[in-house]
């Protein structure tokens, strides 16, 4: 029974180290893409921002044009009233009616001037908005060209590496089954928490190859026996002996 346990632990360690080799290789493939995925994402967000701004300006111009149309209708109505009052002047019977009608005509004239001024100011604002629209369209087109270029670059790189990555992921899936789910979970957590992505470290010069903390002789001996999972007390990485690592590299050809 003890021998079976030793074999089980060693198999898990081998599968876990194989997992590390695969993930390191995938990391290298991903690194080839560099900042391109992030640049593509940033450009997509920027384009959405430009499109939103452009649509807002266009909606504002539409509201302004509707305002001009409404004010022109008011001017037409006001002029009609002015003509009506002017017609009534021909039939006034006293000075009071004459003054009242002239006052109404004057009010309508002032109203027309105010409306015409509003229309003029709105037309000026529309011209300003249209310039902003053209500038936004140019910026938007430029960003779209940049996005297409970046996407093309990324697509070419992904195409070159995707087949190899897919094959590695298949091998990884098999290694995960052997390594034990709980152990893989801990390994993944460690990988995410360290810069170099190393979740399984070997013993090199009596130290952890992940954080370079010294490993006591007795623990080194326990690690070489491969009878239990041992982690670095300093960084938490799973530890394995260099001999096992070399054997896995030779077997895996990764």
KELUMMI-354738 format. One record per atom (N, C-alpha, C): residue number from 1; atom name; x, y, z. Coordinates in steps of 0.02 Angstrom, whole numbers, padded with zeros to 5 digits. Each point is the difference from the previous one (the first is absolute). Layout:
REM residues N
selum,mitor,x,y,z
NUM,CA,X,Y,Z
...
REM end
This chain:
REM residues 254
selum,mitor,x,y,z
1,N,00041,-00060,00000
1,CA,-00041,00060,00000
1,C,00043,00063,00000
2,N,00057,-00003,00040
2,CA,00045,00058,00003
2,C,00029,00014,-00067
3,N,00021,-00054,-00037
3,CA,00030,00010,-00066
3,C,-00049,00033,-00047
4,N,-00065,-00019,00005
4,CA,-00050,00030,-00043
4,C,-00007,00073,00014
5,N,00005,00018,00067
5,CA,-00006,00070,00019
5,C,00058,00040,-00029
6,N,00062,-00028,00005
6,CA,00059,00034,-00026
6,C,-00008,00013,-00075
7,N,-00023,-00052,-00035
7,CA,-00009,00006,-00072
7,C,-00051,00054,-00016
8,N,-00054,00002,00039
8,CA,-00053,00049,-00010
8,C,00026,00071,00009
9,N,00037,00012,00052
9,CA,00028,00067,00014
9,C,00050,00019,-00055
10,N,00041,-00047,-00020
10,CA,00050,00014,-00051
10,C,-00035,00015,-00067
11,N,-00052,-00036,-00015
11,CA,-00037,00013,-00062
11,C,-00030,00070,00000
12,N,-00026,00019,00059
12,CA,-00029,00067,00006
12,C,00053,00054,-00010
13,N,00059,-00012,00030
13,CA,00055,00048,-00007
13,C,00023,00005,-00072
14,N,00005,-00057,-00033
14,CA,00020,-00001,-00070
14,C,-00051,00037,-00043
15,N,-00064,-00013,00013
15,CA,-00053,00032,-00039
15,C,-00001,00076,00013
16,N,00013,00017,00063
16,CA,00001,00071,00018
16,C,00059,00037,-00032
17,N,00057,-00033,-00001
17,CA,00058,00032,-00031
17,C,-00010,00004,-00076
18,N,-00031,-00052,-00029
18,CA,-00016,00002,-00071
18,C,-00047,00058,-00014
19,N,-00047,00010,00045
19,CA,-00047,00056,-00005
19,C,00038,00066,-00001
20,N,00051,00005,00043
20,CA,00041,00060,00002
20,C,00036,00011,-00066
21,N,00028,-00054,-00028
21,CA,00035,00006,-00064
21,C,-00047,00025,-00055
22,N,-00061,-00029,00000
22,CA,-00050,00019,-00051
22,C,-00020,00074,00009
23,N,-00014,00019,00062
23,CA,-00022,00069,00013
23,C,00054,00050,-00016
24,N,00062,-00018,00014
24,CA,00056,00045,-00016
24,C,00005,00009,-00076
25,N,-00011,-00054,-00037
25,CA,00002,00003,-00073
25,C,-00057,00043,-00026
26,N,-00059,-00009,00029
26,CA,-00058,00041,-00020
26,C,00013,00073,00016
27,N,00031,00012,00058
27,CA,00017,00069,00019
27,C,00045,00033,-00052
28,N,00047,-00039,-00026
28,CA,00046,00027,-00051
28,C,-00038,00015,-00064
29,N,-00047,-00044,-00019
29,CA,-00040,00012,-00060
29,C,-00043,00063,00009
30,N,-00027,00007,00060
30,CA,-00042,00059,00015
30,C,00042,00063,00000
31,N,00062,-00006,00025
31,CA,00045,00058,00003
31,C,00017,00027,-00069
32,N,-00001,-00045,-00050
32,CA,00014,00021,-00069
32,C,-00051,00052,-00022
33,N,-00061,-00007,00025
33,CA,-00053,00048,-00018
33,C,00011,00068,00033
34,N,00042,00000,00052
34,CA,00018,00063,00032
34,C,-00060,00038,00025
35,N,00001,00066,-00013
35,CA,-00053,00044,00023
35,C,-00058,00005,-00050
36,N,00005,-00037,-00056
36,CA,-00050,00006,-00052
36,C,-00072,-00011,00023
37,N,-00014,-00054,00039
37,CA,-00069,-00009,00022
37,C,-00027,00059,00040
38,N,00043,00028,00044
38,CA,-00020,00058,00040
38,C,-00010,00062,-00045
39,N,00045,00008,-00049
39,CA,-00005,00057,-00046
39,C,-00064,-00005,-00041
40,N,-00017,-00061,-00022
40,CA,-00062,-00010,-00038
40,C,-00060,00018,00044
41,N,00000,-00024,00062
41,CA,-00055,00014,00046
41,C,-00007,00074,00014
42,N,00057,00035,00010
42,CA,-00001,00072,00013
42,C,-00028,00038,-00060
43,N,00022,-00020,-00060
43,CA,-00025,00033,-00061
43,C,-00075,-00011,-00009
44,N,-00023,-00060,00015
44,CA,-00072,-00014,-00005
44,C,-00040,00044,00048
45,N,00026,00008,00061
45,CA,-00033,00043,00049
45,C,00001,00073,-00023
46,N,00058,00021,-00029
46,CA,00007,00069,-00024
46,C,-00049,00014,-00057
47,N,-00007,-00049,-00045
47,CA,-00046,00008,-00056
47,C,-00072,00006,00024
48,N,-00018,-00041,00050
48,CA,-00068,00006,00029
48,C,-00010,00069,00029
49,N,00052,00027,00032
49,CA,-00004,00067,00028
49,C,-00011,00053,-00053
50,N,00038,-00005,-00056
50,CA,-00007,00048,-00055
50,C,-00070,-00006,-00031
51,N,-00023,-00062,-00009
51,CA,-00066,-00009,-00031
51,C,-00055,00028,00044
52,N,00007,-00010,00066
52,CA,-00050,00027,00047
52,C,00001,00076,-00002
53,N,00060,00030,00000
53,CA,00006,00073,-00003
53,C,-00029,00026,-00065
54,N,00015,-00034,-00056
54,CA,-00025,00021,-00065
54,C,-00076,-00003,-00002
55,N,-00028,-00054,00025
55,CA,-00074,-00007,00001
55,C,-00032,00053,00043
56,N,00032,00017,00056
56,CA,-00027,00052,00044
56,C,00000,00068,-00035
57,N,00055,00015,-00036
57,CA,00004,00064,-00036
57,C,-00053,00002,-00055
58,N,-00007,-00055,-00037
58,CA,-00050,-00003,-00054
58,C,-00071,00010,00028
59,N,-00013,-00031,00058
59,CA,-00066,00007,00032
59,C,-00011,00073,00021
60,N,00054,00031,00024
60,CA,-00005,00070,00021
60,C,-00013,00045,-00060
61,N,00034,-00013,-00056
61,CA,-00011,00040,-00061
61,C,-00073,-00008,-00023
62,N,-00025,-00061,00004
62,CA,-00070,-00012,-00020
62,C,-00048,00041,00043
63,N,00014,00001,00066
63,CA,-00042,00040,00045
63,C,00004,00074,-00017
64,N,00060,00023,-00017
64,CA,00009,00070,-00018
64,C,-00038,00017,-00064
65,N,00004,-00045,-00049
65,CA,-00036,00011,-00064
65,C,-00075,00001,00011
66,N,-00024,-00043,00045
66,CA,-00071,00000,00017
66,C,-00019,00066,00035
67,N,00046,00026,00041
67,CA,-00012,00063,00034
67,C,-00004,00058,-00050
68,N,00044,-00002,-00050
68,CA,-00002,00052,-00053
68,C,-00066,-00004,-00037
69,N,-00021,-00060,-00017
69,CA,-00063,-00009,-00036
69,C,-00059,00026,00040
70,N,00001,-00015,00066
70,CA,-00054,00024,00043
70,C,-00001,00076,00005
71,N,00060,00030,00005
71,CA,00005,00073,00005
71,C,-00021,00034,-00065
72,N,00015,-00032,-00056
72,CA,-00021,00028,-00065
72,C,-00077,00000,-00005
73,N,-00030,-00053,00027
73,CA,-00074,-00004,00001
73,C,-00028,00056,00044
74,N,00033,00012,00056
74,CA,-00022,00054,00045
74,C,00006,00068,-00034
75,N,00054,00009,-00039
75,CA,00009,00063,-00037
75,C,-00057,00009,-00051
76,N,-00016,-00054,-00034
76,CA,-00055,00002,-00049
76,C,-00065,00019,00034
77,N,-00013,-00032,00058
77,CA,-00061,00016,00037
77,C,00000,00072,00024
78,N,00059,00023,00022
78,CA,00006,00069,00025
78,C,-00011,00050,-00056
79,N,00027,-00013,-00058
79,CA,-00009,00045,-00057
79,C,-00074,00003,-00021
80,N,-00032,-00057,00005
80,CA,-00071,-00002,-00017
80,C,-00040,00044,00048
81,N,00019,-00003,00065
81,CA,-00033,00042,00050
81,C,00013,00074,-00014
82,N,00063,00016,-00020
82,CA,00018,00069,-00015
82,C,-00043,00026,-00057
83,N,-00009,-00040,-00052
83,CA,-00041,00021,-00057
83,C,-00073,00010,00021
84,N,-00022,-00044,00044
84,CA,-00069,00004,00024
84,C,-00010,00067,00037
85,N,00049,00015,00044
85,CA,-00006,00063,00039
85,C,00006,00061,-00046
86,N,00045,-00005,-00050
86,CA,00007,00056,-00048
86,C,-00065,00011,-00039
87,N,-00034,-00055,-00016
87,CA,-00064,00005,-00036
87,C,-00052,00033,00045
88,N,00003,-00019,00065
88,CA,-00049,00029,00047
88,C,00011,00075,00011
89,N,00063,00023,-00011
89,CA,00015,00071,00007
89,C,-00042,00043,-00047
90,N,-00018,-00030,-00057
90,CA,-00039,00038,-00050
90,C,-00070,00016,00025
91,N,-00023,-00035,00051
91,CA,-00069,00009,00023
91,C,-00004,00023,00073
92,N,00055,00028,00027
92,CA,-00002,00022,00070
92,C,-00047,00059,00008
93,N,-00032,00004,00059
93,CA,-00049,00053,00012
93,C,00026,00054,00047
94,N,00055,-00017,00037
94,CA,00026,00050,00046
94,C,00075,-00012,00012
95,N,00030,00048,00035
95,CA,00073,-00003,00012
95,C,00018,-00060,00045
96,N,-00044,-00019,00046
96,CA,00014,-00055,00045
96,C,00008,-00066,-00039
97,N,-00046,-00012,-00047
97,CA,00005,-00060,-00041
97,C,00063,00003,-00044
98,N,00014,00061,-00026
98,CA,00058,00009,-00043
98,C,00065,-00017,00038
99,N,00005,00027,00061
99,CA,00060,-00012,00041
99,C,00006,-00074,00018
100,N,-00057,-00032,00016
100,CA,00001,-00070,00021
100,C,00023,-00045,-00058
101,N,-00026,00015,-00060
101,CA,00020,-00040,-00058
101,C,00074,00010,-00017
102,N,00022,00063,00003
102,CA,00072,00014,-00013
102,C,00045,-00035,00051
103,N,-00025,-00003,00062
103,CA,00038,-00035,00052
103,C,00006,-00075,-00016
104,N,-00055,-00030,-00022
104,CA,00001,-00071,-00019
104,C,00047,-00012,-00059
105,N,-00003,00047,-00050
105,CA,00044,-00006,-00059
105,C,00073,00004,00022
106,N,00014,00046,00047
106,CA,00069,00008,00025
106,C,00023,-00063,00037
107,N,-00045,-00027,00040
107,CA,00016,-00061,00038
107,C,00016,-00058,-00048
108,N,-00040,-00007,-00052
108,CA,00011,-00053,-00049
108,C,00067,00011,-00037
109,N,00015,00064,-00014
109,CA,00064,00015,-00033
109,C,00059,-00020,00043
110,N,-00005,00017,00065
110,CA,00054,-00019,00047
110,C,00006,-00076,00007
111,N,-00059,-00033,00000
111,CA,-00001,-00073,00005
111,C,00034,-00031,-00061
112,N,-00014,00028,-00059
112,CA,00031,-00025,-00062
112,C,00076,00010,00002
113,N,00022,00059,00024
113,CA,00072,00013,00005
113,C,00034,-00050,00047
114,N,-00033,-00013,00057
114,CA,00028,-00047,00049
114,C,00004,-00070,-00029
115,N,-00053,-00020,-00036
115,CA,00000,-00067,-00031
115,C,00054,-00005,-00054
116,N,00007,00053,-00040
116,CA,00051,00000,-00053
116,C,00071,-00004,00030
117,N,00009,00035,00058
117,CA,00064,-00003,00034
117,C,00015,-00070,00026
118,N,-00052,-00032,00028
118,CA,00007,-00069,00024
118,C,00019,-00046,-00058
119,N,-00034,00009,-00056
119,CA,00013,-00042,-00059
119,C,00072,00010,-00023
120,N,00022,00063,-00002
120,CA,00069,00015,-00021
120,C,00051,-00032,00046
121,N,-00012,00007,00065
121,CA,00046,-00029,00050
121,C,00001,-00076,-00005
122,N,-00060,-00029,-00010
122,CA,-00004,-00073,-00006
122,C,00035,-00024,-00063
123,N,-00008,00038,-00055
123,CA,00034,-00019,-00062
123,C,00076,00003,00008
124,N,00024,00050,00038
124,CA,00072,00005,00014
124,C,00022,-00061,00041
125,N,-00041,-00018,00051
125,CA,00017,-00059,00041
125,C,00001,-00063,-00042
126,N,-00047,-00005,-00047
126,CA,-00003,-00059,-00044
126,C,00064,-00005,-00042
127,N,00023,00056,-00026
127,CA,00062,00000,-00039
127,C,00059,-00024,00042
128,N,00001,00023,00062
128,CA,00053,-00022,00046
128,C,-00004,-00075,00013
129,N,-00062,-00023,00009
129,CA,-00011,-00072,00012
129,C,00020,-00041,-00061
130,N,-00015,00026,-00059
130,CA,00016,-00036,-00062
130,C,00076,-00007,-00008
131,N,00036,00053,00020
131,CA,00074,-00005,-00001
131,C,00024,-00054,00048
132,N,-00032,-00002,00058
132,CA,00018,-00052,00050
132,C,-00018,-00069,-00027
133,N,-00055,-00005,-00037
133,CA,-00020,-00064,-00030
133,C,00052,-00023,-00049
134,N,00022,00045,-00044
134,CA,00050,-00018,-00050
134,C,00066,-00021,00033
135,N,00020,00037,00052
135,CA,00061,-00017,00036
135,C,-00006,-00069,00033
136,N,-00059,-00013,00030
136,CA,-00012,-00065,00032
136,C,-00001,-00057,-00050
137,N,-00028,00014,-00059
137,CA,-00002,-00052,-00052
137,C,00071,-00017,-00023
138,N,00041,00051,-00008
138,CA,00070,-00012,-00020
138,C,00036,-00041,00053
139,N,-00009,00020,00064
139,CA,00032,-00037,00054
139,C,-00025,-00072,00003
140,N,-00066,-00007,-00010
140,CA,-00030,-00067,00002
140,C,00027,-00044,-00056
141,N,00004,00028,-00060
141,CA,00026,-00039,-00057
141,C,00073,-00020,00013
142,N,00038,00047,00028
142,CA,00070,-00015,00016
142,C,00007,-00056,00050
143,N,-00043,00001,00051
143,CA,00001,-00052,00051
143,C,-00021,-00067,-00029
144,N,-00048,00002,-00046
144,CA,-00023,-00062,-00032
144,C,00055,-00032,-00043
145,N,00038,00044,-00034
145,CA,00057,-00025,-00039
145,C,00052,-00032,00046
146,N,00014,00035,00056
146,CA,00048,-00027,00049
146,C,-00024,-00067,00027
147,N,-00065,-00004,00015
147,CA,-00028,-00061,00028
147,C,00006,-00058,-00050
148,N,-00014,00015,-00063
148,CA,00004,-00052,-00052
148,C,00072,-00025,-00006
149,N,00047,00047,00003
149,CA,00071,-00019,-00005
149,C,00020,-00044,00059
150,N,-00019,00021,00061
150,CA,00018,-00038,00060
150,C,-00034,-00069,-00001
151,N,-00063,-00002,-00022
151,CA,-00035,-00064,-00003
151,C,00032,-00047,-00050
152,N,00022,00029,-00055
152,CA,00033,-00041,-00051
152,C,00066,-00028,00026
153,N,00038,00042,00035
153,CA,00063,-00023,00030
153,C,-00013,-00056,00050
154,N,-00050,00012,00044
154,CA,-00016,-00049,00051
154,C,-00025,-00065,-00031
155,N,-00042,00006,-00052
155,CA,-00027,-00059,-00033
155,C,00056,-00042,-00031
156,N,00049,00033,-00030
156,CA,00057,-00036,-00030
156,C,00040,-00037,00053
157,N,00011,00034,00057
157,CA,00039,-00032,00053
157,C,-00038,-00058,00030
158,N,-00065,00010,00012
158,CA,-00042,-00053,00029
158,C,-00002,-00060,-00047
159,N,-00007,00014,-00065
159,CA,-00003,-00053,-00049
159,C,00064,-00042,00001
160,N,00056,00035,00009
160,CA,00064,-00035,00001
160,C,00009,-00044,00062
161,N,-00030,00022,00055
161,CA,00011,-00035,00064
161,C,-00059,-00042,00023
162,N,-00059,00010,-00030
162,CA,-00060,-00032,00026
162,C,00003,-00076,-00002
163,N,00025,-00028,-00055
163,CA,00002,-00072,-00007
163,C,00043,-00031,00055
164,N,00059,00031,00012
164,CA,00044,-00026,00052
164,C,-00032,00007,00069
165,N,-00034,00057,00011
165,CA,-00033,00011,00064
165,C,-00056,-00050,00011
166,N,-00039,-00014,-00052
166,CA,-00055,-00048,00006
166,C,00027,-00070,00019
167,N,00056,-00019,-00031
167,CA,00030,-00065,00015
167,C,00023,-00002,00073
168,N,00031,00054,00022
168,CA,00024,00004,00069
168,C,-00059,-00004,00049
169,N,-00055,00032,-00017
169,CA,-00059,-00001,00044
169,C,-00029,-00070,00007
170,N,00003,-00039,-00054
170,CA,-00023,-00069,00003
170,C,00043,-00041,00048
171,N,00066,00009,-00007
171,CA,00047,-00036,00044
171,C,-00011,00023,00072
172,N,-00012,00065,00008
172,CA,-00011,00028,00067
172,C,-00061,-00031,00033
173,N,-00053,-00009,-00038
173,CA,-00062,-00029,00027
173,C,00013,-00069,00029
174,N,00041,-00039,-00033
174,CA,00017,-00067,00024
174,C,00043,00003,00063
175,N,00046,00048,00001
175,CA,00043,00008,00059
175,C,-00040,00021,00061
176,N,-00051,00042,-00011
176,CA,-00043,00024,00054
176,C,-00036,-00059,00033
177,N,-00023,-00047,-00040
177,CA,-00036,-00059,00026
177,C,00043,-00041,00046
178,N,00063,-00007,-00017
178,CA,00047,-00041,00040
178,C,00021,00038,00063
179,N,00009,00065,-00006
179,CA,00031,00039,00055
179,C,-00044,00009,00061
180,N,-00065,-00009,-00004
180,CA,-00046,00009,00056
180,C,-00027,00071,-00001
181,N,-00066,00005,00002
181,CA,-00034,00065,-00007
181,C,00020,00051,00053
182,N,00003,-00021,00062
182,CA,00018,00045,00055
182,C,00071,00026,-00008
183,N,00044,-00045,-00021
183,CA,00070,00019,-00009
183,C,00007,00050,-00058
184,N,-00036,-00013,-00054
184,CA,00001,00045,-00058
184,C,-00028,00068,00019
185,N,-00052,00000,00041
185,CA,-00030,00064,00022
185,C,00052,00042,00038
186,N,00037,-00033,00045
186,CA,00052,00036,00038
186,C,00055,00025,-00047
187,N,00018,-00043,-00047
187,CA,00052,00018,-00049
187,C,-00022,00060,-00041
188,N,-00062,00000,-00024
188,CA,-00025,00056,-00040
188,C,-00001,00064,00041
189,N,-00019,-00006,00064
189,CA,-00001,00059,00043
189,C,00069,00029,00009
190,N,00050,-00043,00010
190,CA,00069,00022,00008
190,C,00024,00035,-00064
191,N,-00015,-00031,-00057
191,CA,00021,00028,-00064
191,C,-00025,00071,-00010
192,N,-00062,00012,00020
192,CA,-00031,00066,-00008
192,C,00031,00052,00047
193,N,00029,-00025,00055
193,CA,00025,00047,00051
193,C,00074,00018,-00009
194,N,00034,-00034,-00047
194,CA,00071,00014,-00009
194,C,00013,00026,-00071
195,N,00052,00041,-00007
195,CA,00014,00033,-00064
195,C,00023,-00049,-00055
196,N,00039,-00049,00019
196,CA,00028,-00044,-00052
196,C,-00044,-00059,-00017
197,N,-00058,-00006,00032
197,CA,-00047,-00053,-00016
197,C,00023,-00070,00020
198,N,00050,-00004,00045
198,CA,00026,-00065,00021
198,C,-00037,-00023,00063
199,N,-00039,-00054,-00007
199,CA,-00036,-00028,00058
199,C,00034,-00061,00028
200,N,00043,-00032,-00040
200,CA,00038,-00058,00022
200,C,00074,00017,-00008
201,N,00037,-00001,00054
201,CA,00071,00018,-00002
201,C,00044,-00060,00017
202,N,00058,-00001,-00030
202,CA,00048,-00054,00015
202,C,00050,00025,00052
203,N,00039,-00048,00027
203,CA,00053,00018,00047
203,C,00064,00011,-00039
204,N,00025,00061,00004
204,CA,00063,00017,-00033
204,C,00047,00032,00050
205,N,00059,-00029,00008
205,CA,00050,00026,00048
205,C,-00031,00006,00070
206,N,-00037,-00053,00018
206,CA,-00031,-00006,00067
206,C,-00051,00056,00014
207,N,-00027,00029,-00054
207,CA,-00049,00054,00007
207,C,-00060,-00012,-00046
208,N,-00054,00033,00016
208,CA,-00060,-00001,-00043
208,C,00015,00041,-00063
209,N,-00009,-00030,-00058
209,CA,00016,00037,-00062
209,C,-00051,00055,-00015
210,N,-00055,00000,00039
210,CA,-00050,00053,-00011
210,C,00014,00063,00038
211,N,00021,-00006,00064
211,CA,00012,00060,00041
211,C,00070,00002,00028
212,N,00040,-00053,-00012
212,CA,00070,-00003,00022
212,C,00009,-00005,00075
213,N,-00054,-00017,00035
213,CA,00007,-00012,00073
213,C,00033,-00068,00011
214,N,00042,-00002,00052
214,CA,00036,-00062,00015
214,C,-00047,-00056,00023
215,N,00014,-00062,-00021
215,CA,-00041,-00057,00020
215,C,00043,-00043,00047
216,N,-00023,-00013,00062
216,CA,00038,-00041,00047
216,C,00015,-00070,-00029
217,N,00057,-00029,00018
217,CA,00020,-00066,-00025
217,C,-00053,-00054,00008
218,N,-00033,-00002,00059
218,CA,-00050,-00052,00012
218,C,-00059,00006,-00049
219,N,-00021,00063,-00013
219,CA,-00055,00011,-00047
219,C,00021,-00019,-00071
220,N,00064,00014,-00017
220,CA,00026,-00020,-00065
220,C,-00004,-00075,-00008
221,N,00017,-00035,00054
221,CA,-00002,-00073,-00001
221,C,-00072,-00025,-00009
222,N,-00047,00031,00035
222,CA,-00071,-00018,-00005
222,C,-00025,00011,-00071
223,N,00021,00056,-00030
223,CA,-00022,00016,-00068
223,C,00025,-00053,-00049
224,N,00063,-00021,00009
224,CA,00028,-00050,-00046
224,C,-00035,-00068,00006
225,N,-00027,-00013,00059
225,CA,-00035,-00064,00009
225,C,-00068,-00002,-00034
226,N,-00029,00058,-00015
226,CA,-00063,00006,-00038
226,C,-00057,-00038,00033
227,N,-00002,00002,00067
227,CA,-00052,-00037,00036
227,C,-00059,00045,00021
228,N,00011,00066,-00004
228,CA,-00054,00047,00017
228,C,00012,00066,-00036
229,N,-00053,00039,-00005
229,CA,00005,00066,-00032
229,C,00030,00048,00050
230,N,00055,00031,-00019
230,CA,00034,00048,00045
230,C,00003,00068,-00035
231,N,-00017,00052,00038
231,CA,00002,00067,-00029
231,C,00054,00042,00033
232,N,00022,00051,-00036
232,CA,00051,00046,00028
232,C,-00032,00040,00056
233,N,00032,00001,00058
233,CA,-00027,00036,00057
233,C,00002,00076,-00010
234,N,00040,00023,-00048
234,CA,00006,00071,-00012
234,C,-00050,00026,-00052
235,N,-00006,-00035,-00057
235,CA,-00042,00025,-00055
235,C,-00062,-00042,-00013
236,N,-00004,-00060,00029
236,CA,-00058,-00042,-00009
236,C,00000,-00043,-00063
237,N,00053,00005,-00041
237,CA,00003,-00041,-00060
237,C,00009,-00074,00018
238,N,-00028,-00042,-00043
238,CA,00010,-00072,00008
238,C,00073,-00015,-00019
239,N,00033,-00040,00040
239,CA,00071,-00015,-00012
239,C,00009,-00070,-00027
240,N,00047,-00007,-00047
240,CA,00017,-00065,-00027
240,C,00075,-00003,-00010
241,N,00027,-00060,-00002
241,CA,00073,-00006,-00009
241,C,00019,00008,-00074
242,N,00061,00021,-00011
242,CA,00023,00014,-00068
242,C,-00001,-00062,-00044
243,N,00012,-00058,00030
243,CA,00002,-00063,-00038
243,C,-00069,-00014,-00030
244,N,-00053,00008,00041
244,CA,-00068,-00011,-00026
244,C,-00015,00049,-00056
245,N,00021,00062,00009
245,CA,-00012,00051,-00051
245,C,00033,-00019,-00065
246,N,00062,-00023,00003
246,CA,00037,-00019,-00060
246,C,-00035,-00059,-00035
247,N,-00023,-00048,00040
247,CA,-00033,-00059,-00029
247,C,-00065,00021,-00036
248,N,-00038,00046,00031
248,CA,-00063,00022,-00031
248,C,00014,00039,-00065
249,N,00051,00041,00001
249,CA,00019,00037,-00061
249,C,00018,-00048,-00055
250,N,00039,-00052,00017
250,CA,00021,-00049,-00050
250,C,-00060,-00040,-00026
251,N,-00045,-00019,00046
251,CA,-00058,-00038,-00020
251,C,-00049,00040,-00042
252,N,-00009,00062,00019
252,CA,-00051,00042,-00031
252,C,00021,00030,-00067
253,N,00065,00015,-00007
253,CA,00026,00032,-00060
253,C,-00036,00067,-00013
254,N,-00015,00035,00054
254,CA,-00034,00066,-00007
254,C,00051,00056,00001
REM end
